[in-house]
């Protein structure tokens, strides 16, 4: 499931990254790698705030749709 569809406050794990190589590289630089625990803190129709590796990161939905969690 894409991370922007995850239930807020539920602990999830990054399953895969999609999109072009540049997008995957940017997400990896932000700390999103397969196997990493993440938690959606809040979401709106346009963005999602995620806690990953001790940092809070806001992603727009077009970027967040490239992160698959389980």
ABEGO torsion letter per residue (X at the ends): XBAAABBBGBBBBBABBBEBAAAAAAAAAAGBBBGBBBBBABBBAABBBBBBGGBBBBBBAAAAAABBBX
